[in-house]
Amino acid sequence: MSVAVSLSTLVSLLPISINGIGLLDGSFIYVLQSFHVGYEQALLVIILVRLLSYLQSLLGGIFYFFEKKSVPAEKHHAM
């Protein structure tokens, strides 16, 4: 499994798609099929990987948005 993730990640770094969408998915499915994993199972795994990645990004964005931003003392007095 780690070989599939490593190879697919390298392929997704090619600058021919936005965020590696399609490249990562296709290469991951291709590599897993070469290890005799069925298409449906490989597709399910990559969909779950994508969903978890998007969920992590969303949570990070929410935390960043609601983060209390402190103003440095120098800028606070200049206002």
Sequence and secondary structure as in RCSB ss.txt:
>XXXX:A:sequence
MSVAVSLSTLVSLLPISINGIGLLDGSFIYVLQSFHVGYEQALLVIILVRLLSYLQSLLGGIFYFFEKKSVPAEK
HHAM
>XXXX:A:secstr
 HHHHHHHHHHHTSTTSGGGTTHHHHHHHHHHHHTT  HHHHHHHHHHHHHHHHHHHHHHHHHHHT      HHH
HHH 
